[in-house]
Amino acid sequence: MMFTSDTEEALRAAVALVNSAERPDTLSTPEDFSSFLSEYPYTGRIDRDDAELQTLRELRPRLRDMLLAPRDEMVEQVNAALADVTLTPRLTRHDAADWHLHAVADDHPLAERILVETAMALIDVIRAEEGSRLAVCADADCQAIALDLSRNRSKRYCSTTCANRNAVAAYRARQAR
């Protein structure tokens, strides 16, 4: 395992949230929001209202900038995110998750908690010098983020859809020769 499970979960959730802004936008309705929360469950206060959904949608560009920033700029953005929030760090465990760090109280707004969880996960990325595990999808027509948590650093695409589309295109190009 490259990172701890809570770091990987926070990175996956942040990438999914950012990628939801790609066409078609997959975080535009209350049903989309419920699906996101089912896939990436968060503890603590979740209002599930239009205002909270809108706040998450507005958070996506900031998270994208943080996730794709060069290392030194990533440090600045992580520090800014941590400075924007009143931190109340504590160790906790819940559901199937063993002891891990929550840096913000559970009653803070969801977007704030996601921002801080992402910042905390990026601290591990920065310290391990693993920023290359976050990149824009290798598909020329896609701007989504690809998160590579593989051992051999082989993931280049954001999804199997993009990977398959490029494999088929490469196959067809070979056959045309």
MDAnalysis code that builds the backbone (N, CA, C; Angstrom):
import MDAnalysis as mda
import numpy as np

u = mda.Universe.empty(531, n_residues=177, atom_resindex=np.repeat(np.arange(177), 3), trajectory=True)
u.add_TopologyAttr("name", ["N", "CA", "C"] * 177)
u.add_TopologyAttr("resid", np.arange(1, 178))
u.add_TopologyAttr("resname", ["MET", "MET", "PHE", "THR", "SER", "ASP", "THR", "GLU", "GLU", "ALA", "LEU", "ARG", "ALA", "ALA", "VAL", "ALA", "LEU", "VAL", "ASN", "SER", "ALA", "GLU", "ARG", "PRO", "ASP", "THR", "LEU", "SER", "THR", "PRO", "GLU", "ASP", "PHE", "SER", "SER", "PHE", "LEU", "SER", "GLU", "TYR", "PRO", "TYR", "THR", "GLY", "ARG", "ILE", "ASP", "ARG", "ASP", "ASP", "ALA", "GLU", "LEU", "GLN", "THR", "LEU", "ARG", "GLU", "LEU", "ARG", "PRO", "ARG", "LEU", "ARG", "ASP", "MET", "LEU", "LEU", "ALA", "PRO", "ARG", "ASP", "GLU", "MET", "VAL", "GLU", "GLN", "VAL", "ASN", "ALA", "ALA", "LEU", "ALA", "ASP", "VAL", "THR", "LEU", "THR", "PRO", "ARG", "LEU", "THR", "ARG", "HIS", "ASP", "ALA", "ALA", "ASP", "TRP", "HIS", "LEU", "HIS", "ALA", "VAL", "ALA", "ASP", "ASP", "HIS", "PRO", "LEU", "ALA", "GLU", "ARG", "ILE", "LEU", "VAL", "GLU", "THR", "ALA", "MET", "ALA", "LEU", "ILE", "ASP", "VAL", "ILE", "ARG", "ALA", "GLU", "GLU", "GLY", "SER", "ARG", "LEU", "ALA", "VAL", "CYS", "ALA", "ASP", "ALA", "ASP", "CYS", "GLN", "ALA", "ILE", "ALA", "LEU", "ASP", "LEU", "SER", "ARG", "ASN", "ARG", "SER", "LYS", "ARG", "TYR", "CYS", "SER", "THR", "THR", "CYS", "ALA", "ASN", "ARG", "ASN", "ALA", "VAL", "ALA", "ALA", "TYR", "ARG", "ALA", "ARG", "GLN", "ALA", "ARG"])
u.atoms.positions = np.array([
    [0.842, -1.173, 0.000],
    [0.000, 0.000, 0.000],
    [0.893, 1.243, 0.000],
    [0.616, 2.128, -0.938],
    [1.404, 3.355, -1.053],
    [1.094, 4.319, 0.087],
    [-0.183, 4.544, 0.338],
    [-0.637, 5.470, 1.361],
    [-1.550, 4.722, 2.327],
    [-1.852, 5.359, 3.451],
    [-2.803, 4.760, 4.377],
    [-4.187, 4.746, 3.717],
    [-5.053, 3.899, 4.222],
    [-6.373, 3.755, 3.595],
    [-7.177, 5.053, 3.636],
    [-7.066, 5.827, 4.719],
    [-7.840, 7.070, 4.769],
    [-7.306, 8.102, 3.779],
    [-6.000, 8.089, 3.525],
    [-5.431, 8.987, 2.518],
    [-5.933, 8.587, 1.136],
    [-5.892, 7.303, 0.832],
    [-6.378, 6.834, -0.470],
    [-7.855, 7.151, -0.655],
    [-8.655, 6.953, 0.382],
    [-10.086, 7.250, 0.296],
    [-10.316, 8.734, 0.037],
    [-9.584, 9.595, 0.734],
    [-9.744, 11.039, 0.545],
    [-9.330, 11.453, -0.861],
    [-8.247, 10.859, -1.378],
    [-7.813, 11.174, -2.739],
    [-8.833, 10.707, -3.764],
    [-9.336, 9.495, -3.591],
    [-10.350, 8.982, -4.524],
    [-11.602, 9.868, -4.527],
    [-12.047, 10.255, -3.343],
    [-13.249, 11.092, -3.245],
    [-13.007, 12.460, -3.872],
    [-11.852, 13.059, -3.602],
    [-11.550, 14.381, -4.167],
    [-11.466, 14.313, -5.686],
    [-10.811, 13.277, -6.214],
    [-10.714, 13.119, -7.672],
    [-12.102, 12.899, -8.268],
    [-12.919, 12.087, -7.631],
    [-14.281, 11.861, -8.129],
    [-15.090, 13.158, -8.112],
    [-14.941, 13.934, -7.055],
    [-15.659, 15.202, -6.978],
    [-15.209, 16.142, -8.090],
    [-13.904, 16.269, -8.286],
    [-13.373, 17.126, -9.350],
    [-13.834, 16.621, -10.715],
    [-13.715, 15.328, -10.940],
    [-14.082, 14.754, -12.240],
    [-15.576, 14.834, -12.523],
    [-16.374, 15.042, -11.495],
    [-17.811, 15.179, -11.725],
    [-18.129, 16.439, -12.527],
    [-17.190, 17.357, -12.629],
    [-17.402, 18.591, -13.400],
    [-17.203, 18.379, -14.900],
    [-16.603, 17.252, -15.280],
    [-16.387, 16.982, -16.708],
    [-17.722, 16.728, -17.386],
    [-17.745, 16.922, -18.686],
    [-18.986, 16.720, -19.432],
    [-19.286, 15.237, -19.574],
    [-20.465, 14.783, -19.303],
    [-21.538, 15.554, -18.687],
    [-21.299, 15.703, -17.189],
    [-21.741, 16.805, -16.627],
    [-21.603, 17.070, -15.196],
    [-22.407, 16.008, -14.445],
    [-21.737, 15.281, -13.568],
    [-22.407, 14.208, -12.833],
    [-22.687, 14.591, -11.381],
    [-22.685, 15.882, -11.102],
    [-23.059, 16.357, -9.771],
    [-23.932, 17.605, -9.921],
    [-25.062, 17.422, -10.590],
    [-25.923, 18.574, -10.842],
    [-27.308, 18.439, -10.210],
    [-27.654, 17.251, -9.762],
    [-28.987, 17.034, -9.192],
    [-28.863, 16.447, -7.788],
    [-29.936, 16.530, -7.004],
    [-29.918, 15.883, -5.690],
    [-29.640, 14.373, -5.786],
    [-30.106, 13.746, -6.866],
    [-29.853, 12.316, -7.061],
    [-28.359, 12.058, -7.291],
    [-27.721, 12.941, -8.074],
    [-26.274, 12.837, -8.287],
    [-25.531, 12.971, -6.959],
    [-25.972, 13.919, -6.151],
    [-25.365, 14.173, -4.846],
    [-25.496, 12.928, -3.969],
    [-26.682, 12.331, -3.944],
    [-26.894, 11.107, -3.158],
    [-25.998, 9.979, -3.644],
    [-25.845, 9.851, -4.957],
    [-24.965, 8.815, -5.510],
    [-23.517, 9.048, -5.086],
    [-23.072, 10.307, -5.132],
    [-21.712, 10.632, -4.696],
    [-21.520, 10.238, -3.233],
    [-22.492, 10.592, -2.384],
    [-22.381, 10.283, -0.959],
    [-22.471, 8.784, -0.688],
    [-23.173, 8.054, -1.530],
    [-23.219, 6.597, -1.380],
    [-21.870, 5.987, -1.719],
    [-21.254, 6.496, -2.765],
    [-19.953, 5.981, -3.195],
    [-18.825, 6.424, -2.261],
    [-18.920, 7.647, -1.765],
    [-17.883, 8.219, -0.896],
    [-18.549, 8.722, 0.381],
    [-18.845, 7.810, 1.296],
    [-19.571, 8.208, 2.510],
    [-18.699, 9.068, 3.439],
    [-19.285, 10.098, 3.934],
    [-18.626, 10.977, 4.904],
    [-19.385, 10.879, 6.217],
    [-18.650, 10.972, 7.306],
    [-19.291, 11.019, 8.609],
    [-19.572, 12.482, 8.935],
    [-20.318, 12.704, 9.978],
    [-20.596, 14.065, 10.414],
    [-21.795, 14.665, 9.704],
    [-21.912, 15.955, 9.860],
    [-23.062, 16.701, 9.342],
    [-23.122, 16.662, 7.825],
    [-24.252, 16.240, 7.302],
    [-24.515, 16.301, 5.865],
    [-25.946, 16.805, 5.721],
    [-26.094, 17.984, 5.133],
    [-27.404, 18.616, 5.029],
    [-28.226, 18.085, 3.856],
    [-27.561, 17.645, 2.801],
    [-28.219, 17.118, 1.603],
    [-29.202, 18.111, 0.978],
    [-28.903, 19.387, 1.078],
    [-29.790, 20.383, 0.485],
    [-29.112, 21.035, -0.726],
    [-29.862, 21.898, -1.408],
    [-29.344, 22.546, -2.613],
    [-28.128, 23.421, -2.316],
    [-28.127, 24.081, -1.172],
    [-27.002, 24.948, -0.815],
    [-25.717, 24.126, -0.642],
    [-25.828, 22.978, 0.004],
    [-24.659, 22.126, 0.197],
    [-24.166, 21.577, -1.142],
    [-25.079, 21.166, -1.989],
    [-24.718, 20.691, -3.324],
    [-24.000, 21.795, -4.096],
    [-24.516, 22.998, -4.046],
    [-23.891, 24.115, -4.753],
    [-22.492, 24.410, -4.200],
    [-22.321, 24.322, -2.904],
    [-21.013, 24.560, -2.287],
    [-20.004, 23.512, -2.752],
    [-20.438, 22.267, -2.865],
    [-19.542, 21.218, -3.371],
    [-19.169, 21.474, -4.823],
    [-20.139, 21.889, -5.619],
    [-19.872, 22.202, -7.029],
    [-18.860, 23.346, -7.131],
    [-18.977, 24.332, -6.261],
    [-18.056, 25.468, -6.268],
    [-16.666, 25.096, -5.756],
    [-16.572, 24.044, -4.980],
    [-15.282, 23.592, -4.442],
    [-14.434, 22.887, -5.496],
    [-15.053, 22.340, -6.514],
    [-14.335, 21.514, -7.496],
    [-13.132, 22.206, -8.140],
    [-13.220, 23.447, -8.604],
    [-12.032, 24.062, -9.213],
    [-10.862, 24.214, -8.224],
    [-11.173, 24.541, -6.983],
    [-10.098, 24.672, -5.985],
    [-9.416, 23.327, -5.745],
    [-10.217, 22.274, -5.623],
    [-9.633, 20.942, -5.430],
    [-8.797, 20.535, -6.647],
    [-9.303, 20.819, -7.834],
    [-8.556, 20.484, -9.061],
    [-7.193, 21.170, -9.055],
    [-7.174, 22.455, -8.735],
    [-5.910, 23.191, -8.678],
    [-4.969, 22.577, -7.646],
    [-5.496, 22.208, -6.486],
    [-4.663, 21.594, -5.444],
    [-4.094, 20.260, -5.907],
    [-4.940, 19.421, -6.491],
    [-4.521, 18.075, -6.870],
    [-3.493, 18.064, -8.000],
    [-3.569, 19.031, -8.886],
    [-2.678, 19.037, -10.054],
    [-1.501, 19.998, -9.925],
    [-1.396, 20.680, -8.817],
    [-0.333, 21.669, -8.649],
    [1.039, 21.007, -8.551],
    [2.078, 21.694, -9.055],
    [3.443, 21.222, -8.792],
    [3.688, 21.215, -7.277],
    [4.640, 20.454, -6.837],
    [4.835, 20.179, -5.409],
    [4.876, 21.440, -4.536],
    [5.721, 22.409, -4.861],
    [5.831, 23.600, -4.012],
    [4.544, 24.409, -4.005],
    [3.868, 24.480, -5.148],
    [2.590, 25.182, -5.207],
    [1.524, 24.396, -4.455],
    [1.605, 23.070, -4.514],
    [0.674, 22.229, -3.772],
    [0.812, 22.512, -2.273],
    [2.053, 22.673, -1.815],
    [2.293, 22.985, -0.405],
    [1.587, 24.289, -0.036],
    [1.736, 25.305, -0.867],
    [1.089, 26.594, -0.597],
    [-0.425, 26.444, -0.532],
    [-0.987, 25.687, -1.454],
    [-2.440, 25.518, -1.490],
    [-2.943, 24.698, -0.306],
    [-2.186, 23.679, 0.079],
    [-2.556, 22.887, 1.249],
    [-2.513, 23.771, 2.492],
    [-1.455, 24.543, 2.639],
    [-1.354, 25.435, 3.800],
    [-2.498, 26.448, 3.822],
    [-2.852, 26.982, 2.669],
    [-3.967, 27.941, 2.594],
    [-5.283, 27.267, 2.992],
    [-5.500, 26.044, 2.521],
    [-6.724, 25.315, 2.866],
    [-6.797, 25.066, 4.371],
    [-5.678, 24.682, 4.966],
    [-5.659, 24.414, 6.403],
    [-5.831, 25.696, 7.215],
    [-5.350, 26.804, 6.684],
    [-5.479, 28.090, 7.380],
    [-6.898, 28.641, 7.297],
    [-7.669, 28.211, 6.298],
    [-9.030, 28.708, 6.097],
    [-10.042, 28.134, 7.090],
    [-9.643, 27.126, 7.838],
    [-10.583, 26.368, 8.655],
    [-10.073, 26.293, 10.091],
    [-10.989, 26.289, 11.040],
    [-10.616, 26.052, 12.430],
    [-10.417, 24.550, 12.595],
    [-9.177, 24.162, 12.842],
    [-8.850, 22.737, 12.944],
    [-9.045, 22.256, 14.377],
    [-9.592, 21.064, 14.501],
    [-9.766, 20.398, 15.790],
    [-9.361, 18.936, 15.617],
    [-8.065, 18.697, 15.410],
    [-7.626, 17.330, 15.095],
    [-7.866, 16.351, 16.244],
    [-8.252, 15.145, 15.837],
    [-8.447, 14.076, 16.810],
    [-8.399, 12.733, 16.085],
    [-7.970, 11.726, 16.797],
    [-8.010, 10.366, 16.271],
    [-9.407, 9.805, 16.491],
    [-9.888, 9.078, 15.510],
    [-11.226, 8.501, 15.610],
    [-11.269, 7.205, 14.812],
    [-12.235, 6.398, 15.109],
    [-12.521, 5.248, 14.260],
    [-14.022, 5.078, 14.198],
    [-14.479, 4.646, 13.046],
    [-15.909, 4.483, 12.825],
    [-16.108, 3.493, 11.696],
    [-17.295, 2.934, 11.655],
    [-17.647, 1.948, 10.645],
    [-16.541, 0.898, 10.584],
    [-16.004, 0.629, 9.403],
    [-14.946, -0.377, 9.259],
    [-13.555, 0.254, 9.314],
    [-13.483, 1.568, 9.436],
    [-12.186, 2.265, 9.425],
    [-11.544, 2.207, 10.801],
    [-10.268, 1.826, 10.808],
    [-9.519, 1.804, 12.054],
    [-9.147, 3.242, 12.429],
    [-8.322, 3.414, 13.433],
    [-7.941, 4.741, 13.907],
    [-7.340, 5.563, 12.762],
    [-7.849, 6.770, 12.640],
    [-7.355, 7.710, 11.641],
    [-7.639, 9.126, 12.134],
    [-7.090, 10.093, 11.458],
    [-7.178, 11.484, 11.885],
    [-8.339, 12.207, 11.216],
    [-9.166, 12.851, 12.015],
    [-10.137, 13.827, 11.523],
    [-9.612, 15.183, 11.996],
    [-9.431, 16.096, 11.078],
    [-8.824, 17.380, 11.410],
    [-9.844, 18.466, 11.694],
    [-11.111, 18.208, 11.368],
    [-12.170, 19.200, 11.521],
    [-13.338, 18.552, 12.251],
    [-14.007, 19.333, 13.057],
    [-15.165, 18.820, 13.800],
    [-16.256, 18.354, 12.836],
    [-16.982, 17.345, 13.255],
    [-18.020, 16.740, 12.421],
    [-19.178, 17.681, 12.104],
    [-19.335, 18.767, 12.872],
    [-20.453, 19.678, 12.609],
    [-20.099, 20.781, 11.608],
    [-18.857, 20.798, 11.113],
    [-18.477, 21.766, 10.081],
    [-19.158, 21.391, 8.766],
    [-19.342, 22.362, 7.880],
    [-19.970, 22.065, 6.586],
    [-19.190, 20.991, 5.816],
    [-19.905, 20.201, 5.052],
    [-19.304, 19.102, 4.301],
    [-18.186, 19.578, 3.377],
    [-18.405, 20.647, 2.645],
    [-17.378, 21.135, 1.715],
    [-16.092, 21.483, 2.451],
    [-16.220, 22.050, 3.625],
    [-15.050, 22.394, 4.446],
    [-14.308, 21.124, 4.866],
    [-15.058, 20.124, 5.267],
    [-14.431, 18.864, 5.686],
    [-13.758, 18.167, 4.512],
    [-14.384, 18.215, 3.329],
    [-13.768, 17.609, 2.146],
    [-12.486, 18.353, 1.783],
    [-12.519, 19.680, 1.848],
    [-11.323, 20.476, 1.560],
    [-10.181, 20.092, 2.493],
    [-10.464, 19.988, 3.779],
    [-9.413, 19.667, 4.747],
    [-8.956, 18.217, 4.597],
    [-9.882, 17.291, 4.363],
    [-9.472, 15.894, 4.150],
    [-8.569, 15.773, 2.926],
    [-8.887, 16.510, 1.889],
    [-8.048, 16.506, 0.694],
    [-6.683, 17.090, 1.009],
    [-6.656, 18.188, 1.740],
    [-5.384, 18.809, 2.129],
    [-4.548, 17.845, 2.970],
    [-5.187, 17.163, 3.901],
    [-4.461, 16.206, 4.750],
    [-3.905, 15.051, 3.908],
    [-4.668, 14.579, 2.943],
    [-4.195, 13.512, 2.062],
    [-3.022, 14.007, 1.219],
    [-3.120, 15.239, 0.758],
    [-2.031, 15.785, -0.058],
    [-0.751, 16.003, 0.750],
    [-0.881, 16.160, 2.053],
    [0.322, 16.222, 2.897],
    [1.114, 14.929, 2.729],
    [0.416, 13.793, 2.741],
    [1.100, 12.511, 2.535],
    [1.707, 12.423, 1.140],
    [0.989, 12.911, 0.136],
    [1.500, 12.909, -1.243],
    [2.764, 13.759, -1.326],
    [2.730, 14.925, -0.727],
    [3.878, 15.843, -0.750],
    [5.061, 15.221, -0.029],
    [4.844, 14.710, 1.155],
    [5.944, 14.156, 1.953],
    [6.571, 12.935, 1.287],
    [5.770, 12.161, 0.578],
    [6.285, 10.974, -0.114],
    [6.808, 11.310, -1.513],
    [6.706, 12.574, -1.911],
    [7.109, 13.018, -3.250],
    [6.430, 12.178, -4.333],
    [5.116, 12.021, -4.197],
    [4.332, 11.180, -5.100],
    [3.312, 11.985, -5.897],
    [3.573, 13.245, -6.134],
    [2.661, 14.089, -6.892],
    [2.392, 13.587, -8.292],
    [3.322, 12.822, -8.851],
    [3.128, 12.297, -10.209],
    [1.982, 11.283, -10.274],
    [1.467, 10.866, -9.135],
    [0.339, 9.933, -9.120],
    [-0.982, 10.635, -9.421],
    [-0.938, 11.940, -9.536],
    [-2.113, 12.736, -9.907],
    [-1.786, 13.468, -11.193],
    [-2.549, 13.190, -12.250],
    [-2.272, 13.809, -13.550],
    [-3.559, 13.918, -14.350],
    [-3.514, 14.728, -15.369],
    [-4.651, 14.814, -16.282],
    [-4.674, 13.534, -17.115],
    [-5.854, 13.022, -17.362],
    [-6.060, 11.811, -18.147],
    [-5.275, 11.878, -19.460],
    [-4.702, 10.759, -19.872],
    [-3.900, 10.700, -21.098],
    [-4.747, 10.730, -22.366],
    [-6.062, 10.614, -22.249],
    [-6.944, 10.723, -23.410],
    [-6.947, 12.178, -23.871],
    [-6.644, 12.393, -25.133],
    [-6.528, 13.751, -25.671],
    [-7.823, 14.551, -25.561],
    [-8.954, 13.869, -25.495],
    [-10.242, 14.558, -25.430],
    [-10.800, 14.654, -24.011],
    [-10.013, 14.324, -23.024],
    [-10.491, 14.283, -21.639],
    [-9.611, 15.167, -20.759],
    [-10.222, 15.886, -19.872],
    [-9.490, 16.736, -18.935],
    [-9.662, 16.281, -17.485],
    [-10.223, 15.098, -17.282],
    [-10.418, 14.575, -15.933],
    [-9.071, 14.222, -15.313],
    [-9.062, 14.062, -14.006],
    [-7.844, 13.693, -13.288],
    [-7.765, 12.178, -13.190],
    [-6.585, 11.648, -13.468],
    [-6.311, 10.224, -13.283],
    [-5.504, 10.077, -11.994],
    [-5.991, 9.262, -11.082],
    [-5.303, 8.973, -9.829],
    [-4.676, 7.593, -9.956],
    [-3.361, 7.542, -9.886],
    [-2.638, 6.277, -10.045],
    [-2.160, 5.773, -8.688],
    [-2.852, 4.791, -8.147],
    [-2.441, 4.175, -6.894],
    [-1.853, 2.785, -7.135],
    [-1.528, 2.491, -8.392],
    [-0.957, 1.184, -8.721],
    [0.500, 1.108, -8.269],
    [0.962, -0.106, -8.030],
    [2.361, -0.293, -7.618],
    [3.334, 0.089, -8.723],
    [2.982, -0.219, -9.950],
    [3.918, -0.011, -11.054],
    [3.710, 1.310, -11.800],
    [2.905, 2.182, -11.246],
    [2.676, 3.512, -11.829],
    [2.220, 3.425, -13.290],
    [1.284, 2.555, -13.561],
    [0.880, 2.317, -14.947],
    [-0.438, 2.971, -15.344],
    [-1.151, 3.551, -14.403],
    [-2.455, 4.123, -14.735],
    [-2.275, 5.482, -15.402],
    [-2.833, 5.600, -16.613],
    [-2.705, 6.841, -17.380],
    [-4.051, 7.491, -17.646],
    [-5.115, 6.737, -17.474],
    [-6.445, 7.220, -17.830],
    [-7.315, 7.359, -16.580],
    [-8.282, 8.251, -16.667],
    [-9.169, 8.505, -15.533],
    [-10.177, 7.393, -15.321],
    [-10.476, 6.648, -16.378],
    [-11.523, 5.629, -16.296],
    [-11.261, 4.525, -17.316],
    [-11.983, 3.439, -17.159],
    [-11.874, 2.369, -18.153],
    [-12.446, 2.829, -19.487],
    [-13.385, 3.748, -19.463],
    [-13.948, 4.270, -20.713],
    [-12.848, 4.916, -21.550],
    [-12.067, 5.801, -20.944],
    [-10.976, 6.465, -21.673],
    [-9.895, 5.458, -22.075],
    [-9.562, 4.540, -21.182],
    [-8.549, 3.535, -21.491],
    [-8.995, 2.668, -22.665],
    [-10.244, 2.210, -22.635],
    [-10.757, 1.370, -23.724],
    [-10.815, 2.130, -25.044],
    [-11.273, 3.372, -25.001],
    [-11.356, 4.177, -26.221],
    [-9.970, 4.307, -26.864],
    [-8.937, 4.523, -26.056],
    [-7.589, 4.658, -26.589],
    [-7.014, 3.326, -27.049],
    [-7.346, 2.256, -26.373],
    [-6.890, 0.928, -26.805],
    [-7.505, 0.566, -28.150],
    [-8.782, 0.842, -28.320],
    [-9.456, 0.554, -29.590],
    [-8.857, 1.416, -30.699],
    [-8.620, 2.687, -30.424],
    [-8.032, 3.580, -31.432],
    [-6.630, 3.100, -31.826],
    [-5.844, 2.670, -30.861],
    [-4.504, 2.157, -31.158],
    [-4.592, 0.867, -31.982],
    [-5.527, -0.012, -31.637],
    [-5.730, -1.247, -32.371],
    [-6.113, -0.937, -33.831],
    [-7.045, -0.039, -33.996],
    [-7.493, 0.325, -35.351],
    [-6.368, 0.964, -36.156],
    [-5.549, 1.758, -35.505],
    [-4.416, 2.385, -36.199],
    [-3.413, 1.320, -36.645],
    [-3.180, 0.316, -35.795],
    [-2.276, -0.782, -36.165],
    [-2.838, -1.574, -37.322],
    [-4.142, -1.840, -37.279],
    [-4.778, -2.627, -38.350],
    [-4.793, -1.870, -39.673],
    [-4.868, -0.559, -39.608],
    [-4.900, 0.258, -40.834],
    [-3.546, 0.260, -41.548],
    [-2.499, -0.033, -40.812],
    [-1.154, -0.065, -41.408],
    [-1.015, -1.268, -42.225],
])
